[in-house]
Amino acid sequence: MENIIDIKKIQREKPISELLRFSIINIDKPSGQTSFQVSQFVKEALGLNKTSHFGTLDPAVSGVLPVALGRACRLNEYFMHRDKEYVGIMRLHSDVSDEILQREIKKFIGKIKQIPPVRSRVKRAERIREVKKFEILEREGKDVLFLAEVQAGTYIRKLCDDLGKEIGGGHMLELRRIKAGVFEEKESINLYELEKAVDEYKKGNGKLLREILIPGEKVCEILQSVQVKKETIRKLLTGSPIFLSFIEDTEEIKRLQENEKICAFNESRFIGCYRVIRKGDLIGAPEFVFN
């Protein structure tokens, strides 16, 4: 089942006033600010009632921080729990050979056990996380530039500390997130660029602002989408579940898995997000309806 929603077209054609109520900005968070402060900056700059960020970054960490605007805040659950990618610098506490370092790093690839740091807000209980990539990019003496691709909720500082315990000590010096799910560093903008776009918009030129407002319909890139019939829109927007008779192509429904999260569209119009339930003619229960 292929998603056929043209996000770029929605971004080009939807009025900016509507984009501001349902979009995401891919912010390049500077070090020294909290994720909440960045989210508040975006909120105040755009004069919005609500913003939220997808995945907290520590104040000292920079990089990709998607900030949702308006109703897109309700998409948090779908966007946030996705793999993350980082580059960072780890400082070794002893003279470790490249051979030993490479050997020990490989032990931390795959499913690992982590206990969240003392300063974290989550419960300090052991949990399993997957490290999909952990590799050395460069090394200069005791400073190691690394790349890590990890499951959401993996603590990179803790990863460095745990590795350090195996090689005579080590700690993370710097960290930058270069990817969060479908949001990448190359498409991010800094706060100065946001301010410039807002200033131009206030002067009547919305070109820059439009280019950075990513439609909330982008959820179709992480959830499977289904097309519903036009005559069912009113029922769905008032909370009706999705029934088999609501679907344009019922053959596609056969490939959906029980409890899978999906999003419903009528052509390019976003209807909402649903959880797949197979019970008679019932197909999906509403989780977020865009009404």
C-alpha positions as CSV (number, residue, x, y, z in Angstrom):
1,M,0.0,0.0,0.0
2,E,1.7,3.2,-1.1
3,N,1.2,6.7,0.3
4,I,0.3,9.1,-2.5
5,I,-0.1,12.3,-0.6
6,D,2.0,15.1,-2.1
7,I,3.3,17.0,0.9
8,K,5.2,19.5,-1.2
9,K,2.0,20.4,-3.1
10,I,0.1,20.9,0.2
11,Q,2.9,23.1,1.4
12,R,2.8,25.2,-1.8
13,E,-1.0,25.5,-2.0
14,K,-2.5,25.6,1.4
15,P,-3.0,29.1,2.9
16,I,-0.3,30.1,5.4
17,S,-3.0,30.8,7.9
18,E,-4.0,27.1,7.7
19,L,-0.4,25.9,7.8
20,L,0.2,27.8,11.0
21,R,-2.6,25.8,12.6
22,F,-1.3,22.4,11.5
23,S,2.4,22.2,10.7
24,I,5.8,21.4,12.0
25,I,9.0,23.4,11.9
26,N,12.3,21.6,11.8
27,I,14.4,23.7,14.2
28,D,18.2,23.5,14.5
29,K,18.3,23.8,18.3
30,P,21.4,25.7,19.5
31,S,23.3,24.5,22.5
32,G,22.7,26.4,25.8
33,Q,18.9,26.4,25.4
34,T,16.3,23.9,26.6
35,S,13.9,22.3,24.2
36,F,11.1,24.0,26.0
37,Q,12.7,27.4,25.5
38,V,13.0,26.8,21.8
39,S,9.4,25.7,21.6
40,Q,8.3,28.9,23.4
41,F,10.4,31.0,21.1
42,V,8.6,29.6,18.1
43,K,5.3,30.1,19.8
44,E,5.9,33.7,20.6
45,A,7.5,34.5,17.2
46,L,4.5,33.2,15.4
47,G,1.9,34.4,17.9
48,L,0.4,30.9,18.4
49,N,-1.6,29.5,21.2
50,K,0.3,26.2,21.4
51,T,3.5,24.6,20.3
52,S,5.3,21.4,21.4
53,H,8.6,19.7,20.5
54,F,9.0,16.1,19.3
55,G,11.8,14.6,21.6
56,T,13.7,16.6,24.2
57,L,17.3,17.5,23.7
58,D,19.5,18.4,26.8
59,P,20.5,22.1,26.9
60,A,24.1,21.3,25.9
61,V,23.0,19.2,22.9
62,S,22.3,20.9,19.5
63,G,20.6,19.8,16.4
64,V,17.3,18.6,15.0
65,L,14.3,19.6,17.1
66,P,10.9,19.3,15.3
67,V,8.4,21.8,16.8
68,A,4.7,21.2,16.2
69,L,2.3,24.1,15.7
70,G,-1.3,24.2,16.8
71,R,-3.2,20.9,16.1
72,A,0.0,19.2,14.9
73,C,0.9,19.0,18.6
74,R,-1.5,16.0,18.7
75,L,0.8,14.1,16.3
76,N,3.5,13.9,19.0
77,E,2.9,10.2,19.7
78,Y,3.4,9.3,16.0
79,F,6.5,11.4,15.3
80,M,8.4,11.2,18.5
81,H,9.0,7.5,19.0
82,R,11.2,7.1,16.0
83,D,14.9,6.3,15.5
84,K,17.4,9.1,16.2
85,E,20.8,9.8,14.7
86,Y,23.7,11.7,16.4
87,V,27.2,12.8,15.9
88,G,29.3,13.5,19.0
89,I,32.7,13.6,20.5
90,M,33.8,11.2,23.2
91,R,36.9,11.8,25.3
92,L,38.8,8.7,26.4
93,H,40.5,8.7,29.8
94,S,43.4,6.4,28.8
95,D,45.5,5.5,25.8
96,V,43.4,2.9,24.1
97,S,44.4,1.4,20.8
98,D,42.1,1.7,17.8
99,E,41.8,-2.0,17.6
100,I,40.6,-2.3,21.2
101,L,38.2,0.7,20.8
102,Q,36.7,-0.8,17.6
103,R,36.3,-4.2,19.3
104,E,34.5,-2.8,22.4
105,I,32.3,-0.5,20.4
106,K,30.9,-3.4,18.4
107,K,29.7,-4.9,21.7
108,F,27.3,-2.0,22.1
109,I,25.6,-2.5,18.7
110,G,22.3,-4.3,18.8
111,K,20.0,-4.7,21.8
112,I,21.6,-3.3,25.0
113,K,20.5,-2.7,28.6
114,Q,20.4,0.9,29.9
115,I,19.5,2.6,33.2
116,P,18.5,6.2,32.6
117,P,20.9,8.8,34.1
118,V,20.2,10.2,37.6
119,R,19.3,13.6,36.1
120,S,16.7,12.2,33.7
121,R,13.0,12.6,34.3
122,V,12.0,9.0,33.6
123,K,12.0,6.2,36.1
124,R,15.5,4.8,36.7
125,A,14.8,1.2,35.8
126,E,16.7,-1.0,33.5
127,R,15.3,-1.1,30.0
128,I,16.2,-2.5,26.6
129,R,17.2,-0.2,23.7
130,E,18.6,-0.9,20.3
131,V,21.7,0.7,18.9
132,K,21.6,0.3,15.2
133,K,24.9,2.0,14.4
134,F,27.8,3.1,16.5
135,E,31.0,3.8,14.6
136,I,34.1,6.0,14.8
137,L,34.3,8.7,12.1
138,E,37.6,10.3,13.2
139,R,40.0,10.1,16.1
140,E,42.6,12.6,17.4
141,G,44.4,11.4,20.4
142,K,41.9,10.8,23.1
143,D,39.0,12.6,21.3
144,V,36.8,10.3,19.2
145,L,34.3,11.7,16.7
146,F,31.4,9.1,16.5
147,L,28.1,8.5,14.8
148,A,25.3,6.7,16.5
149,E,21.9,5.6,15.2
150,V,19.6,4.5,18.0
151,Q,16.1,3.6,19.0
152,A,14.2,6.5,20.6
153,G,14.8,6.8,24.3
154,T,18.5,5.8,24.1
155,Y,20.8,7.9,26.2
156,I,24.0,8.7,24.2
157,R,25.8,10.1,27.2
158,K,25.1,6.9,29.1
159,L,26.2,4.9,26.0
160,C,29.5,6.7,26.1
161,D,29.9,6.2,29.9
162,D,29.1,2.5,29.6
163,L,31.6,2.1,26.8
164,G,34.2,4.0,28.9
165,K,33.8,1.5,31.7
166,E,35.1,-1.2,29.4
167,I,38.2,0.8,28.1
168,G,39.6,2.6,31.1
169,G,37.1,5.5,31.2
170,G,35.5,7.8,28.8
171,H,32.8,10.5,28.7
172,M,30.8,12.5,26.1
173,L,32.1,15.9,25.3
174,E,29.7,17.2,22.6
175,L,26.6,15.9,20.9
176,R,24.5,16.9,18.0
177,R,21.3,15.3,16.7
178,I,21.3,15.1,12.9
179,K,18.1,13.1,12.4
180,A,14.9,12.5,14.3
181,G,12.6,10.1,12.5
182,V,11.7,11.7,9.1
183,F,13.3,15.1,10.1
184,E,16.9,15.7,9.0
185,E,19.6,18.2,9.7
186,K,19.9,19.3,6.1
187,E,16.3,20.6,6.2
188,S,16.5,22.3,9.5
189,I,16.5,26.0,10.1
190,N,18.0,28.1,12.9
191,L,16.2,30.6,15.1
192,Y,17.6,33.6,13.2
193,E,16.2,32.1,9.9
194,L,12.8,31.7,11.6
195,E,12.9,35.3,12.8
196,K,13.7,36.5,9.3
197,A,10.9,34.5,7.8
198,V,8.4,35.9,10.3
199,D,9.6,39.4,9.7
200,E,9.1,39.0,5.9
201,Y,5.7,37.5,6.5
202,K,4.6,40.5,8.6
203,K,5.7,42.7,5.7
204,G,3.4,40.8,3.3
205,N,6.0,38.3,1.9
206,G,5.2,34.8,3.1
207,K,7.6,32.9,0.7
208,L,10.3,32.2,3.4
209,L,7.8,31.2,6.0
210,R,5.9,28.9,3.7
211,E,9.1,27.1,2.9
212,I,9.7,26.2,6.5
213,L,6.2,25.2,7.5
214,I,6.0,21.4,7.0
215,P,2.4,20.3,6.7
216,G,1.1,18.0,9.5
217,E,0.0,15.7,6.7
218,K,3.6,14.6,6.7
219,V,2.4,11.9,9.2
220,C,1.6,9.9,6.1
221,E,5.3,9.3,5.7
222,I,5.5,7.3,9.0
223,L,2.0,5.8,9.1
224,Q,0.2,3.9,6.3
225,S,-2.5,6.0,4.8
226,V,-5.9,4.9,3.5
227,Q,-8.3,6.8,1.2
228,V,-11.9,7.2,2.4
229,K,-14.9,8.1,0.3
230,K,-16.0,11.7,0.2
231,E,-19.5,11.0,1.5
232,T,-18.0,9.5,4.7
233,I,-16.0,12.6,5.7
234,R,-18.8,14.2,7.8
235,K,-19.3,11.0,9.8
236,L,-15.5,10.6,10.4
237,L,-15.0,14.1,11.5
238,T,-17.7,13.7,14.1
239,G,-16.0,10.7,15.6
240,S,-17.2,7.7,13.6
241,P,-14.8,4.7,13.4
242,I,-13.8,3.6,9.9
243,F,-15.9,0.8,8.4
244,L,-15.0,-1.3,5.4
245,S,-17.7,0.5,3.3
246,F,-15.9,3.8,4.0
247,I,-12.7,2.7,2.1
248,E,-12.0,3.4,-1.5
249,D,-9.8,0.4,-2.2
250,T,-10.9,-2.5,0.2
251,E,-8.1,-4.8,-1.2
252,E,-5.5,-2.6,0.5
253,I,-7.1,-3.1,3.9
254,K,-6.3,-6.8,3.9
255,R,-2.6,-5.9,4.4
256,L,-3.1,-3.9,7.5
257,Q,-2.1,-5.5,10.9
258,E,-4.3,-5.5,14.0
259,N,-3.5,-2.4,16.2
260,E,-1.4,-0.8,13.5
261,K,-1.7,3.0,13.4
262,I,-2.9,4.4,10.1
263,C,-4.0,7.8,8.8
264,A,-7.1,8.5,6.7
265,F,-7.3,10.9,3.8
266,N,-9.8,11.9,1.2
267,E,-7.5,12.7,-1.7
268,S,-5.1,15.2,0.0
269,R,-7.5,16.2,2.8
270,F,-6.3,14.8,6.2
271,I,-9.1,13.2,8.2
272,G,-7.3,11.7,11.2
273,C,-5.3,8.9,12.7
274,Y,-6.8,5.5,13.6
275,R,-5.9,2.2,15.2
276,V,-6.7,-0.8,13.2
277,I,-9.4,-3.0,14.7
278,R,-10.8,-5.9,12.8
279,K,-14.3,-6.8,14.0
280,G,-16.9,-7.5,11.3
281,D,-17.0,-4.5,9.1
282,L,-15.1,-2.3,11.6
283,I,-11.7,-1.3,10.4
284,G,-10.3,1.4,12.6
285,A,-11.0,3.3,15.9
286,P,-10.3,7.0,15.9
287,E,-7.3,8.3,17.9
288,F,-7.0,11.8,16.5
289,V,-9.7,13.3,14.3
290,F,-8.9,16.6,12.5
291,N,-12.2,18.4,13.2
